[in-house]
Each structure stands twice: as structure tokens, then as C-alpha cells.
Amino acid sequence: MELLLSDEQTMLRDSAATFTERRGGADRLRQQRDAGAKIDRGTWVRAAEAGWLAILVPESAGGLGLGLTELCLISEELGKGLVPEPVAAVAAVARTVGASDISGALVCGEKIILPALMESARSIGDETPAVTFSANGDAVSLDGVKTGISCPDDADGFLVSAIGTDGPVLALVKRGDAEIQAKPTLDGATIGTITLNGVAGSAVAGPNETPATIAALLDALHLSNAAELLGVMETAQAITIEYLKTREQFDRPIGSFQALQHKAVDNLAAIEMCRSLIYQAARALDGGGGSPGLSSAALSKAATSALDVCKSAVQMHGGIGFTDEHDIGLYLKRAVILAARYGNAGLHRKRYAEFTETHA
């Protein structure tokens, strides 16, 4: 699919590509992994200066007032360069918290607030929250556990979904008030859980507005994650095509072998189908004409295709593709993590089917 981008969208994509070339790449990911740091604050400030954290925030609240299409363009480029910082997730949170001091701190890169919506490994984020709260004015006291949070040790706080007697609520929780347990992931980042024992928080959205707010937040998280997966598989494909052109067996490039040609074409077709679905879903949701199920359809397709493309890329590299020294393995590892970040492909297919049946 050839995207028909406006001049502003093209400039945004090109700036993200330049940023990725300078601040991303496999070598930088290895260095950051070995150093133990998961979010580089210098890189984070540069992303804020580029305006990406303000991309979904309305202009009236000091943001850029753009949409999911622009967020996906950025996420795709960051995926190409294996940039580990959760730019899209924080951008989505910045829109959710609205016009406030917290939003201002997020868009300037001063604070990092991560979404904490998932109840278990088989959760997407739109289930009835297991975390409970009791309210006292705008302050809330929260109890329970949230999981599936990327780089929780590097966050300044969390946006938590909870349930009370009057219904669901979204609340901000400070990092120091939560008990954090994190473990390393395949791609060198971390994932973890937060435990809340009577933790104080501040309400962002009340019972009447929380369901719609969470739905919009999940659309942004799911679609941007799909776009990041698209970027990962695009670069994996590009690396592999170059390898097929230069690696020789029997005095000829292995790219001349018909079986490998067919596989490379299948991978290209999968990539283009993902691109079409992701950006059509983004434009439909930006225009107010799409259901929340569209984001799950895009993420399900992207997760399945990215794993297939990256596994195929490693296989076509042969033995060297399985070594840590070769970059191609890092793309497969990133695809594995992203494909399960907000629930696996099967869960999203089920969610899409349920939305389709409900709105049929």
C-alpha cells in the first residue's frame, strides 16, 4: 500500500527516521542492555523536543492536536531502529490525563507516566479492573495488582484502571507508592507488575467517562504497537534481502534460489497487508468512523505477521542468524516481546470478533 501522506505527515515521518538513525539501532540497544538502563533520559528529552509526546494532546492543552495516523508513522520508524523508549505509550497517557500540570510534565519529557491497565498475561486492558478503590473527593485509595508494564523501574508514575462501588475510574499513582517487581525481557528491556496496598492516587476520569477514555487509550496503545511491529518486520526484511544478494553458495547468490525468492515475496506481501490495515484503521478511528475492534484487528495481524517474517528472516540467514552478534536476531526478539505486550494475537482476534458481532 502506498500511503498518501500530507506534507506535514511526510516531514513528521522523515524527522522520526532521522531520529532513529541517530538514536536507535542494534548497537545502541546492545549498549543500553549491557549498561542496565532501559530508558535513556537523553533520548527521552530529544523525543519530547521533537513534539512526539504531545502528538495526541489537543492544541488547546498545549499539544500538537494530531491523530493516530501520525502516532503510527512515528512508531513505525522507532520500530525500524529498535528504539526501546515507550514514546507512544506515554503520548497516549498525555492525551488521557487532559489539560493539567501532569500533561505538561509529560509532553516536555520531565515525567514518564506509563499505563497500567492489564490484569494478567491473558489480558488486553478493557476487562473489569481487579484493582479496587475507595474515594474521598478527588483522592482515591487503591488496592490490587497490575501487570504487563514495560520498564516499570524507569517510570515516575502509573495510570491505573480500578473499580469501585460507583464504577470504574482511572487514577494516577506515584512510582514511590507502588511496590514494583520487574524482570528482564528477551529484547533487553524489562516488564513487571505493580502492587498497590492502600496506595493514594488522584482520579483522572470518573465512572461515567472512564469506559470511553479507556477505549480511546487502548486504541492508541494497540495501533501504535502494531505500527512498531510493522517497522520491526520491515527492517528485518530489508536486512534479509541484502543478505540474499551478497551471500553466495555454489558460486551464486542465494537470492537466486527460487525457494528463497518465494519466501521473500510472501514476507513482503504480509508486510504490505499489515501496513494497509494499520493505516486504514488509524484513519477510520481518527475520523470517528471506526469501532475499537479495528485496533485489535490491526494488532492481531501485525503480531502474527511480524513473528512469521522475523522467524523467516533468521532462518534465511542460516546459522549466523541465531548468533547474538548478528542484528537479525534482535529483530525477532523485539517482535516476540511486542507481539505479546498488550495481549497476544489470539486474544485480539477474539476481541475483534466480539466487537464485530456486537455491531453487526
Residue frames relative to the residue before (quaternion, step in Angstrom):
aa qw qx qy qz dx dy dz
M 1.0000 0.0000 0.0000 0.0000 0.00 0.00 0.00
E 0.2470 -0.7525 0.5934 0.1433 3.57 -0.84 0.99
L 0.3131 -0.7737 0.5224 0.1744 3.57 -0.45 1.19
L 0.2584 -0.7370 0.6039 0.1592 3.54 -1.00 0.85
L 0.0260 -0.8398 0.5398 -0.0511 3.53 0.00 1.36
S 0.4783 -0.6201 0.5324 0.3213 3.52 -1.22 0.54
D 0.6809 -0.4677 0.3531 0.4392 3.57 -1.28 0.21
E 0.6532 0.5171 -0.3140 0.4553 3.58 0.99 -0.84
Q 0.6595 0.5018 -0.3082 0.4672 3.58 0.97 -0.81
T 0.6309 0.5281 -0.3271 0.4649 3.57 1.03 -0.77
M 0.6534 0.5041 -0.3107 0.4715 3.58 0.97 -0.85
L 0.6368 0.5305 -0.3211 0.4582 3.56 1.02 -0.81
R 0.6657 0.4959 -0.2978 0.4714 3.58 0.91 -0.92
D 0.6723 0.5015 -0.3039 0.4519 3.57 0.91 -0.89
S 0.6400 0.5138 -0.3331 0.4641 3.58 1.04 -0.72
A 0.6360 0.5144 -0.3232 0.4759 3.57 1.08 -0.73
A 0.6310 0.5266 -0.3323 0.4628 3.59 1.04 -0.74
T 0.6509 0.5040 -0.3106 0.4753 3.59 0.99 -0.82
F 0.6263 0.5354 -0.3242 0.4648 3.57 1.00 -0.86
T 0.6710 0.5096 -0.2957 0.4501 3.57 0.89 -0.95
E 0.6326 0.5332 -0.3320 0.4531 3.57 0.99 -0.78
R 0.7305 0.4353 -0.2297 0.4735 3.57 1.00 -0.84
R 0.8138 0.2932 -0.1128 0.4888 3.57 0.94 -0.90
G 0.7093 0.4310 -0.2559 0.4956 3.60 1.25 -0.10
G 0.4003 0.7264 -0.5144 0.2179 3.52 -1.24 -0.50
A 0.6533 -0.5515 0.3634 0.3702 3.52 -1.24 0.54
D 0.6453 0.5305 -0.3386 0.4330 3.61 0.95 -0.80
R 0.6526 0.5042 -0.3168 0.4686 3.57 0.96 -0.84
L 0.6387 0.5262 -0.3314 0.4532 3.58 1.02 -0.77
R 0.6414 0.5124 -0.3233 0.4707 3.58 1.00 -0.78
Q 0.6528 0.5167 -0.3185 0.4533 3.59 0.93 -0.88
Q 0.6797 0.4843 -0.2921 0.4670 3.55 0.90 -0.91
R 0.6311 0.5319 -0.3275 0.4600 3.58 1.04 -0.75
D 0.6887 0.4813 -0.2805 0.4641 3.56 0.91 -0.91
A 0.6693 0.5026 -0.2925 0.4625 3.58 1.13 -0.68
G 0.4815 -0.6956 0.4142 0.3357 3.56 1.24 -0.32
A 0.5732 0.5740 -0.3887 0.4370 3.61 1.25 -0.10
K 0.2671 -0.7918 0.5329 0.1332 3.57 -0.91 0.90
I 0.7649 0.1447 -0.1006 0.6196 3.57 1.10 -0.65
D 0.2563 -0.7703 0.5686 0.1329 3.55 -0.63 1.15
R 0.3920 -0.7600 0.4675 0.2238 3.59 -0.47 1.19
G 0.6003 0.5530 -0.3683 0.4452 3.58 1.10 -0.57
T 0.6517 0.4914 -0.2959 0.4963 3.55 0.99 -0.87
W 0.6380 0.5447 -0.3282 0.4343 3.56 1.00 -0.83
V 0.6503 0.5081 -0.3154 0.4684 3.58 0.96 -0.83
R 0.6332 0.5268 -0.3290 0.4618 3.60 1.02 -0.78
A 0.6406 0.5145 -0.3237 0.4692 3.58 1.01 -0.78
A 0.6425 0.5127 -0.3156 0.4740 3.57 1.04 -0.77
E 0.6529 0.5196 -0.3109 0.4550 3.58 0.97 -0.85
A 0.6417 0.5149 -0.3171 0.4718 3.57 1.16 -0.61
G 0.5190 -0.6753 0.3874 0.3527 3.58 1.29 -0.20
W 0.4355 0.7421 -0.4408 0.2557 3.58 1.23 -0.01
L 0.6554 0.5143 -0.3262 0.4467 3.60 1.02 -0.67
A 0.6955 0.4382 -0.2574 0.5079 3.57 1.29 -0.34
I 0.3828 0.7925 -0.4353 0.1896 3.55 1.30 -0.05
L 0.7540 0.3651 -0.2082 0.5048 3.61 1.02 -0.72
V 0.5377 0.6296 -0.4023 0.3906 3.59 1.25 -0.27
P 0.5054 -0.6639 0.4482 0.3206 3.64 -0.82 0.91
E 0.6082 -0.5694 0.4125 0.3683 3.55 -1.17 0.61
S 0.6180 0.5652 -0.3396 0.4282 3.56 1.09 -0.70
A 0.7166 0.3924 -0.2320 0.5278 3.58 1.24 -0.45
G 0.6557 -0.5483 0.3034 0.4212 3.57 1.23 0.36
G 0.5655 0.6054 -0.3820 0.4097 3.57 1.25 0.29
L 0.6564 -0.5083 0.3853 0.4029 3.55 -1.32 -0.26
G 0.3306 -0.7876 0.4712 0.2200 3.59 1.21 -0.37
L 0.4247 0.6884 -0.4776 0.3430 3.59 1.08 0.67
G 0.4896 -0.7063 0.4513 0.2403 3.56 -1.29 -0.01
L 0.7756 -0.3487 0.2651 0.4544 3.51 -1.35 -0.29
T 0.5774 0.5805 -0.3865 0.4246 3.60 1.08 -0.58
E 0.6842 0.4712 -0.2827 0.4796 3.58 0.90 -0.91
L 0.6276 0.5264 -0.3392 0.4626 3.59 1.03 -0.75
C 0.6573 0.5057 -0.3082 0.4660 3.59 1.00 -0.79
L 0.6069 0.5497 -0.3578 0.4489 3.61 1.03 -0.70
I 0.6652 0.4845 -0.2957 0.4852 3.58 0.98 -0.84
S 0.6720 0.5121 -0.3031 0.4408 3.58 0.86 -0.97
E 0.6159 0.5490 -0.3458 0.4468 3.58 1.03 -0.74
E 0.6827 0.4767 -0.2920 0.4706 3.59 0.89 -0.90
L 0.6423 0.5099 -0.3299 0.4676 3.60 1.00 -0.75
G 0.6234 0.5375 -0.3309 0.4615 3.56 1.10 -0.67
K 0.6132 0.5599 -0.3435 0.4387 3.57 1.04 -0.74
G 0.7755 0.3486 -0.1725 0.4972 3.56 1.03 -0.82
L 0.4501 -0.7179 0.4345 0.3054 3.59 1.28 0.26
V 0.2400 0.7764 -0.5436 0.2102 3.59 1.07 0.69
P 0.3101 -0.8217 0.4501 0.1616 3.63 -0.46 1.16
E 0.5359 0.6528 -0.4123 0.3415 3.60 1.15 -0.40
P 0.4251 -0.7367 0.4726 0.2307 3.65 -0.88 0.97
V 0.0376 -0.8542 0.5185 0.0004 3.57 0.69 1.10
A 0.7023 0.4784 -0.2865 0.4424 3.59 0.75 -1.03
A 0.6385 0.5388 -0.3354 0.4353 3.60 0.97 -0.81
V 0.6946 0.4556 -0.2798 0.4813 3.58 0.90 -0.88
A 0.5987 0.5471 -0.3583 0.4624 3.59 1.10 -0.63
A 0.6497 0.5079 -0.3101 0.4730 3.58 1.03 -0.79
V 0.6407 0.5120 -0.3165 0.4766 3.59 1.03 -0.78
A 0.6248 0.5566 -0.3394 0.4297 3.59 0.99 -0.83
R 0.6518 0.4856 -0.3178 0.4883 3.59 1.03 -0.73
T 0.6605 0.5481 -0.3089 0.4098 3.57 0.95 -0.89
V 0.7075 0.4650 -0.2838 0.4502 3.60 0.90 -0.83
G 0.4198 -0.7540 0.4348 0.2574 3.59 1.26 -0.12
A 0.7320 -0.3926 0.3114 0.4616 3.52 -1.32 -0.32
S 0.3474 0.7129 -0.5336 0.2938 3.56 -0.29 1.26
D 0.6747 -0.4633 0.3686 0.4409 3.55 -1.31 0.12
I 0.6130 0.5526 -0.3447 0.4473 3.58 1.08 -0.72
S 0.6418 0.5192 -0.3245 0.4617 3.58 0.94 -0.86
G 0.6520 0.5183 -0.3118 0.4573 3.57 0.96 -0.84
A 0.6588 0.5026 -0.3035 0.4704 3.57 1.03 -0.80
L 0.6390 0.5262 -0.3242 0.4579 3.56 1.13 -0.64
V 0.7270 0.4597 -0.2688 0.4335 3.58 0.72 -1.02
C 0.6831 0.4508 -0.2998 0.4902 3.62 1.15 -0.43
G 0.5476 -0.6578 0.3737 0.3575 3.57 1.30 0.02
E 0.4403 0.7134 -0.4493 0.3088 3.58 1.27 0.11
K 0.7928 0.1736 -0.0653 0.5807 3.58 1.06 -0.85
I 0.1863 -0.7396 0.6334 0.1310 3.54 -1.29 0.51
I 0.0072 -0.7842 0.6186 -0.0491 3.56 -0.53 1.25
L 0.1633 -0.8149 0.5533 0.0551 3.57 -0.65 1.13
P 0.5013 -0.6442 0.4776 0.3249 3.60 -1.08 0.65
A 0.0611 -0.7683 0.6369 0.0201 3.58 -1.04 0.84
L 0.1608 0.8336 -0.4975 0.1781 3.54 0.25 1.34
M 0.6641 0.5607 -0.3006 0.3927 3.58 1.12 -0.60
E 0.3675 -0.7549 0.5154 0.1716 3.52 -1.03 0.94
S 0.7981 -0.0130 0.0610 0.5993 3.59 1.10 -0.68
A 0.6989 -0.4405 0.3414 0.4483 3.57 -1.31 -0.02
R 0.7244 0.3489 -0.2218 0.5517 3.59 1.18 -0.49
S 0.4660 0.6440 -0.4431 0.4144 3.51 0.91 1.06
I 0.2932 -0.7493 0.5680 0.1731 3.55 -1.17 0.61
G 0.5931 -0.5939 0.3564 0.4106 3.57 1.12 -0.60
D 0.6946 0.4591 -0.2844 0.4753 3.57 1.25 -0.24
E 0.4195 0.6951 -0.4760 0.3381 3.58 1.24 0.32
T 0.6279 -0.4833 0.4222 0.4403 3.56 -1.29 0.18
P 0.4538 -0.7229 0.4366 0.2845 3.62 -0.56 1.07
A 0.3821 -0.7028 0.5542 0.2300 3.54 -1.17 0.70
V 0.5800 0.5562 -0.3742 0.4628 3.58 1.21 -0.44
T 0.2042 -0.7898 0.5704 0.0962 3.57 -0.88 0.95
F 0.0971 -0.7937 0.5968 0.0666 3.53 -1.21 0.44
S 0.1703 -0.7218 0.6549 0.1453 3.50 -1.34 0.40
A 0.2993 -0.8051 0.4967 0.1245 3.55 -0.81 1.00
N 0.0113 -0.7441 0.6679 0.0100 3.49 -1.31 0.64
G 0.7688 -0.1554 0.0594 0.6175 3.56 0.28 1.29
D 0.7923 -0.2303 0.2065 0.5260 3.56 -0.86 -0.99
A 0.6101 0.5459 -0.3545 0.4518 3.60 1.21 -0.31
V 0.0849 -0.7856 0.6117 0.0376 3.56 -1.09 0.73
S 0.2609 -0.7318 0.6087 0.1605 3.52 -1.20 0.64
L 0.1398 -0.8380 0.5271 0.0190 3.57 -0.63 1.15
D 0.0423 -0.7720 0.6341 0.0050 3.52 -1.17 0.77
G 0.5845 0.5778 -0.4345 0.3685 3.56 -0.95 0.91
V 0.4593 -0.6732 0.5210 0.2537 3.53 -1.36 -0.17
K 0.0809 -0.7519 0.6517 0.0583 3.56 -1.13 0.76
T 0.1409 -0.8121 0.5648 0.0407 3.56 -1.02 0.80
G 0.7265 0.4594 -0.3067 0.4088 3.55 -1.35 -0.06
I 0.4250 0.7035 -0.4623 0.3326 3.60 1.14 0.59
S 0.3469 -0.7527 0.5258 0.1914 3.59 -0.69 1.10
C 0.8686 0.0045 -0.0277 0.4947 3.56 -1.04 0.90
P 0.1009 0.8460 -0.5212 0.0506 3.65 0.85 0.85
D 0.6102 0.5799 -0.3547 0.4068 3.61 1.09 -0.61
D 0.7069 0.4652 -0.2515 0.4696 3.58 1.18 -0.57
A 0.5496 0.6306 -0.3894 0.3856 3.59 1.28 -0.08
D 0.4005 -0.6791 0.5573 0.2604 3.54 -1.30 0.42
G 0.7960 -0.0851 0.0628 0.5960 3.56 1.27 -0.30
F 0.3371 -0.7382 0.5576 0.1744 3.53 -1.35 0.10
L 0.2977 -0.7011 0.6179 0.1952 3.53 -1.24 0.64
V 0.0795 -0.8534 0.5135 -0.0424 3.55 -0.20 1.36
S 0.2778 -0.7190 0.6090 0.1872 3.55 -1.08 0.78
A 0.0213 0.8025 -0.5924 0.0676 3.58 -0.94 0.91
I 0.3030 -0.7454 0.5689 0.1700 3.56 -1.30 0.30
G 0.0286 -0.7949 0.6061 -0.0029 3.52 -1.09 0.78
T 0.7622 -0.3735 0.2507 0.4655 3.57 -1.24 -0.17
D 0.7266 0.4188 -0.2421 0.4879 3.60 1.09 -0.62
G 0.7162 -0.3947 0.2629 0.5120 3.58 1.25 -0.09
P 0.7227 -0.4435 0.3053 0.4334 3.58 -1.28 -0.19
V 0.0764 -0.7735 0.6277 0.0428 3.54 -1.29 0.45
L 0.2665 -0.7024 0.6266 0.2074 3.54 -1.29 0.40
A 0.0056 -0.8213 0.5684 -0.0486 3.55 -0.82 0.99
L 0.3810 -0.6977 0.5615 0.2297 3.53 -1.18 0.66
V 0.0859 -0.7876 0.6102 0.0043 3.54 -0.95 0.99
K 0.4186 -0.7015 0.5164 0.2572 3.59 -0.91 0.87
R 0.6118 -0.5899 0.3936 0.3503 3.53 -1.08 0.79
G 0.6921 0.5139 -0.2840 0.4199 3.56 0.88 -0.93
D 0.6544 0.5182 -0.3106 0.4548 3.58 1.23 -0.37
A 0.6874 0.4641 -0.2724 0.4877 3.58 1.24 -0.32
E 0.3863 -0.6756 0.5737 0.2551 3.54 -1.18 0.62
I 0.1347 -0.8316 0.5385 0.0187 3.58 -0.51 1.22
Q 0.0347 -0.7539 0.6559 0.0138 3.51 -1.07 0.88
A 0.0227 0.8175 -0.5711 0.0710 3.59 -0.58 1.16
K 0.0732 -0.7783 0.6220 0.0452 3.54 -1.18 0.61
P 0.5740 -0.6201 0.4035 0.3510 3.60 -1.09 0.63
T 0.2971 -0.7323 0.5875 0.1743 3.53 -1.26 0.58
L 0.7312 -0.4448 0.2981 0.4227 3.55 -1.30 0.25
D 0.7458 0.4330 -0.2228 0.4546 3.56 0.97 -0.87
G 0.6543 -0.5544 0.3116 0.4093 3.60 1.22 0.27
A 0.5809 0.5428 -0.3877 0.4665 3.59 1.26 0.02
T 0.3995 -0.6770 0.5322 0.3144 3.57 -1.19 -0.49
I 0.1020 -0.7486 0.6483 0.0949 3.53 -1.31 0.35
G 0.0640 0.8465 -0.5220 0.0829 3.56 -0.93 0.75
T 0.4383 -0.6538 0.5524 0.2744 3.48 -1.41 -0.16
I 0.2005 -0.7338 0.6268 0.1688 3.53 -1.30 0.37
T 0.1962 -0.7640 0.6068 0.0979 3.54 -1.02 0.88
L 0.1419 -0.8001 0.5820 0.0303 3.54 -0.79 1.09
N 0.0148 -0.7967 0.6028 -0.0422 3.56 -0.64 1.16
G 0.8104 -0.1995 0.0862 0.5441 3.56 0.03 1.30
V 0.2792 0.7963 -0.4890 0.2210 3.56 1.16 0.64
A 0.4023 -0.7031 0.5345 0.2411 3.56 -0.98 0.85
G 0.0227 0.7894 -0.6128 0.0289 3.54 -1.10 0.77
S 0.3524 -0.7043 0.5629 0.2508 3.54 -1.31 0.02
A 0.4555 -0.7171 0.4634 0.2519 3.54 -0.78 1.07
V 0.2385 -0.7588 0.5944 0.1184 3.54 -1.05 0.91
A 0.7909 0.0162 0.0216 0.6114 3.55 1.00 -0.89
G 0.3738 -0.7535 0.5037 0.1969 3.56 -0.87 0.98
P 0.7847 -0.3762 0.2251 0.4383 3.57 -1.33 0.08
N 0.6902 0.5019 -0.2999 0.4263 3.61 0.92 -0.81
E 0.7788 0.3524 -0.1761 0.4882 3.58 1.01 -0.76
T 0.4964 0.7052 -0.4127 0.2931 3.60 1.21 -0.33
P 0.6528 0.5229 -0.3608 0.4127 3.69 0.76 -0.81
A 0.6848 0.4647 -0.2885 0.4816 3.60 0.89 -0.87
T 0.6336 0.5332 -0.3271 0.4552 3.57 1.06 -0.75
I 0.6612 0.4893 -0.3037 0.4809 3.58 0.95 -0.86
A 0.6264 0.5409 -0.3428 0.4445 3.60 0.98 -0.79
A 0.6711 0.4829 -0.2948 0.4791 3.60 0.94 -0.87
L 0.6330 0.5278 -0.3248 0.4640 3.58 1.03 -0.79
L 0.6742 0.4909 -0.2960 0.4657 3.59 0.92 -0.89
D 0.5921 0.5559 -0.3704 0.4509 3.61 1.03 -0.69
A 0.6772 0.4880 -0.2902 0.4679 3.57 0.89 -0.94
L 0.6732 0.4952 -0.3025 0.4583 3.60 0.90 -0.89
H 0.7016 0.4809 -0.2795 0.4453 3.58 0.82 -0.97
L 0.6963 0.4732 -0.2872 0.4569 3.58 0.86 -0.92
S 0.6616 0.4909 -0.3181 0.4692 3.59 0.93 -0.80
N 0.6183 0.5284 -0.3406 0.4716 3.58 1.10 -0.64
A 0.6273 0.5233 -0.3255 0.4761 3.57 1.06 -0.77
A 0.6586 0.5032 -0.3084 0.4669 3.58 0.98 -0.83
E 0.6274 0.5201 -0.3407 0.4688 3.59 1.04 -0.70
L 0.6246 0.5200 -0.3255 0.4832 3.58 1.06 -0.76
L 0.6076 0.5475 -0.3451 0.4603 3.58 1.06 -0.74
G 0.6703 0.4963 -0.3011 0.4624 3.58 0.89 -0.88
V 0.6251 0.5422 -0.3348 0.4507 3.57 1.02 -0.80
M 0.7271 0.4288 -0.2700 0.4632 3.59 0.77 -0.95
E 0.5779 0.5758 -0.3820 0.4342 3.60 1.12 -0.51
T 0.6991 0.4475 -0.2777 0.4835 3.58 0.86 -0.92
A 0.6040 0.5429 -0.3581 0.4606 3.60 1.03 -0.68
Q 0.6524 0.5042 -0.3044 0.4769 3.57 1.02 -0.81
A 0.6608 0.5141 -0.3117 0.4494 3.59 0.93 -0.88
I 0.6380 0.5180 -0.3207 0.4710 3.59 0.99 -0.85
T 0.6775 0.5055 -0.2894 0.4492 3.56 0.95 -0.90
I 0.6367 0.5244 -0.3342 0.4561 3.60 0.94 -0.82
E 0.6493 0.5020 -0.3209 0.4726 3.57 0.96 -0.81
Y 0.6424 0.5157 -0.3245 0.4648 3.59 1.01 -0.77
L 0.6461 0.5206 -0.3242 0.4543 3.61 0.98 -0.79
K 0.6536 0.5192 -0.3120 0.4538 3.57 1.14 -0.60
T 0.7824 0.3751 -0.1699 0.4671 3.58 1.02 -0.78
R 0.6365 0.5184 -0.3389 0.4597 3.62 1.09 -0.59
E 0.1272 -0.8166 0.5617 0.0394 3.59 -0.76 1.01
Q 0.0256 0.7317 -0.6812 -0.0033 3.48 -1.30 0.67
F 0.8269 0.1034 -0.1223 0.5390 3.55 -1.01 0.86
D 0.6404 -0.5791 0.2980 0.4071 3.56 1.08 0.91
R 0.6961 0.3710 -0.2997 0.5366 3.59 1.06 0.69
P 0.5820 -0.5767 0.4267 0.3829 3.62 -1.12 0.58
I 0.4974 -0.6690 0.4512 0.3184 3.57 -0.94 0.82
G 0.5514 0.6119 -0.3911 0.4107 3.58 1.24 -0.29
S 0.5977 0.5565 -0.3670 0.4453 3.60 1.25 -0.19
F 0.5545 0.5984 -0.4044 0.4134 3.59 1.27 -0.17
Q 0.5168 -0.7047 0.3952 0.2831 3.54 -0.70 1.12
A 0.6302 0.5491 -0.3493 0.4234 3.60 0.96 -0.79
L 0.6788 0.4697 -0.2896 0.4844 3.60 0.98 -0.83
Q 0.5983 0.5534 -0.3579 0.4558 3.59 1.07 -0.65
H 0.6670 0.5067 -0.3022 0.4550 3.56 0.89 -0.95
K 0.6618 0.5040 -0.3106 0.4599 3.57 0.96 -0.85
A 0.6431 0.5199 -0.3222 0.4608 3.58 0.98 -0.81
V 0.6479 0.5058 -0.3168 0.4734 3.59 1.03 -0.76
D 0.6226 0.5314 -0.3385 0.4642 3.59 0.99 -0.78
N 0.6561 0.5100 -0.3090 0.4627 3.56 0.97 -0.86
L 0.6396 0.5204 -0.3232 0.4643 3.58 0.98 -0.82
A 0.6478 0.5151 -0.3217 0.4599 3.58 0.95 -0.85
A 0.6426 0.5219 -0.3205 0.4603 3.60 0.99 -0.81
I 0.6397 0.5294 -0.3181 0.4575 3.57 0.99 -0.85
E 0.6983 0.4752 -0.2811 0.4556 3.57 0.85 -0.96
M 0.6223 0.5207 -0.3502 0.4679 3.60 1.05 -0.63
C 0.6305 0.5192 -0.3283 0.4745 3.59 1.04 -0.74
R 0.6413 0.5293 -0.3282 0.4481 3.57 0.90 -0.90
S 0.6623 0.5159 -0.3072 0.4482 3.57 0.89 -0.94
L 0.6897 0.4849 -0.2869 0.4549 3.58 0.86 -0.96
I 0.6566 0.5288 -0.3206 0.4318 3.60 0.89 -0.91
Y 0.7549 0.4037 -0.2339 0.4609 3.57 0.73 -1.00
Q 0.5870 0.5275 -0.3843 0.4791 3.59 1.15 -0.40
A 0.6422 0.5108 -0.3200 0.4735 3.58 1.01 -0.80
A 0.6471 0.5266 -0.3202 0.4488 3.59 0.94 -0.87
R 0.6882 0.4748 -0.2909 0.4651 3.58 0.88 -0.90
A 0.6305 0.5248 -0.3396 0.4602 3.58 1.03 -0.72
L 0.6879 0.4694 -0.2837 0.4754 3.59 0.91 -0.88
D 0.6181 0.5328 -0.3430 0.4652 3.59 1.06 -0.68
G 0.7193 0.4418 -0.2423 0.4781 3.55 1.09 -0.77
G 0.5221 -0.6655 0.3969 0.3564 3.57 1.28 0.04
G 0.6165 0.5913 -0.3375 0.3955 3.58 1.24 0.16
G 0.6510 0.5226 -0.3182 0.4493 3.58 1.24 0.07
S 0.4209 -0.6764 0.5381 0.2751 3.55 -1.21 0.54
P 0.6508 -0.5172 0.3694 0.4154 3.62 -1.19 0.39
G 0.5727 0.6160 -0.3779 0.3870 3.59 1.15 -0.49
L 0.5548 0.6239 -0.3958 0.3825 3.60 1.14 -0.46
S 0.6494 0.5159 -0.3289 0.4516 3.57 0.97 -0.78
S 0.6439 0.5031 -0.3207 0.4789 3.59 1.08 -0.67
A 0.6085 0.5419 -0.3530 0.4598 3.59 1.04 -0.70
A 0.6758 0.4919 -0.2921 0.4647 3.57 0.91 -0.92
L 0.6863 0.4813 -0.2956 0.4582 3.59 0.90 -0.88
S 0.6224 0.5382 -0.3440 0.4523 3.58 1.00 -0.75
K 0.6764 0.4837 -0.2887 0.4745 3.58 0.90 -0.93
A 0.6750 0.4994 -0.3022 0.4513 3.59 0.89 -0.91
A 0.6485 0.5231 -0.3264 0.4464 3.60 0.95 -0.82
T 0.6717 0.4923 -0.2959 0.4679 3.58 0.90 -0.93
S 0.6988 0.4787 -0.2756 0.4545 3.58 0.84 -0.99
A 0.6465 0.5282 -0.3354 0.4365 3.60 0.93 -0.83
L 0.6514 0.4981 -0.3211 0.4738 3.58 0.95 -0.79
D 0.6573 0.5083 -0.3127 0.4602 3.58 0.95 -0.86
V 0.6842 0.4905 -0.2900 0.4551 3.58 0.86 -0.98
C 0.7056 0.4654 -0.2786 0.4560 3.59 0.84 -0.92
K 0.6139 0.5174 -0.3494 0.4830 3.61 1.04 -0.64
S 0.6481 0.5142 -0.3041 0.4723 3.55 0.98 -0.87
A 0.6357 0.5380 -0.3250 0.4482 3.59 1.01 -0.83
V 0.6519 0.5001 -0.3108 0.4778 3.57 0.95 -0.87
Q 0.6596 0.5210 -0.3078 0.4458 3.55 0.93 -0.90
M 0.6892 0.4820 -0.2924 0.4551 3.60 0.92 -0.85
H 0.6046 0.5319 -0.3597 0.4713 3.57 1.24 -0.27
G 0.4038 -0.7123 0.4861 0.3054 3.57 1.18 -0.39
G 0.8458 -0.1992 0.1359 0.4758 3.56 -1.22 -0.51
I 0.6474 0.5394 -0.3378 0.4193 3.59 0.95 -0.80
G 0.6031 0.5905 -0.3532 0.4036 3.58 1.15 -0.56
F 0.6737 0.4939 -0.2866 0.4691 3.57 1.23 -0.43
T 0.5709 0.5909 -0.3860 0.4194 3.60 1.25 -0.01
D 0.5473 -0.6253 0.4477 0.3301 3.57 -1.15 0.62
E 0.5961 0.5966 -0.3580 0.4008 3.56 1.18 -0.51
H 0.6840 0.4614 -0.2965 0.4811 3.61 1.10 -0.56
D 0.5431 -0.6680 0.4108 0.3001 3.56 -0.93 0.92
I 0.5944 0.6272 -0.3831 0.3265 3.60 0.96 -0.78
G 0.6249 0.5566 -0.3443 0.4257 3.60 1.05 -0.68
L 0.6137 0.5573 -0.3480 0.4378 3.59 1.10 -0.64
Y 0.6338 0.5279 -0.3303 0.4587 3.58 1.10 -0.67
L 0.6309 0.5037 -0.3350 0.4859 3.58 1.04 -0.69
K 0.6504 0.5149 -0.3255 0.4539 3.60 0.92 -0.84
R 0.6564 0.4938 -0.3185 0.4731 3.59 0.95 -0.82
A 0.6341 0.5318 -0.3352 0.4503 3.60 0.98 -0.79
V 0.6267 0.5409 -0.3334 0.4512 3.60 0.99 -0.82
I 0.6898 0.4772 -0.2825 0.4654 3.59 0.89 -0.93
L 0.6886 0.4818 -0.2906 0.4575 3.59 0.83 -0.96
A 0.6371 0.5580 -0.3307 0.4163 3.59 1.02 -0.77
A 0.7550 0.3358 -0.1958 0.5281 3.59 1.21 -0.43
R 0.3916 0.7723 -0.4515 0.2152 3.60 1.25 -0.09
Y 0.8086 0.1466 -0.0614 0.5665 3.60 0.87 -0.91
G 0.7386 -0.2977 0.1877 0.5750 3.56 1.06 0.74
N 0.4926 -0.6971 0.4369 0.2838 3.58 -0.96 0.82
A 0.7439 -0.4290 0.2784 0.4301 3.55 -1.33 0.17
G 0.6393 0.5441 -0.3324 0.4299 3.59 0.99 -0.79
L 0.6463 0.5148 -0.3164 0.4660 3.58 0.98 -0.81
H 0.6899 0.4698 -0.2905 0.4679 3.58 0.97 -0.78
R 0.5881 0.5350 -0.3768 0.4753 3.60 1.12 -0.52
K 0.6450 0.5148 -0.3160 0.4680 3.56 1.00 -0.83
R 0.6530 0.5111 -0.3174 0.4601 3.59 0.93 -0.88
Y 0.6514 0.5078 -0.3178 0.4657 3.60 0.95 -0.85
A 0.6484 0.5184 -0.3195 0.4569 3.58 0.95 -0.86
E 0.6540 0.5155 -0.3099 0.4587 3.58 0.97 -0.82
F 0.6538 0.4921 -0.3139 0.4815 3.61 0.98 -0.79
T 0.6454 0.5269 -0.3202 0.4509 3.57 0.99 -0.84
E 0.6620 0.4998 -0.2993 0.4715 3.58 0.98 -0.87
T 0.6595 0.5257 -0.3078 0.4403 3.57 0.97 -0.88
H 0.7728 0.3511 -0.1709 0.5003 3.58 0.99 -0.89
A 0.4010 0.7241 -0.4764 0.2966 3.61 1.25 0.20
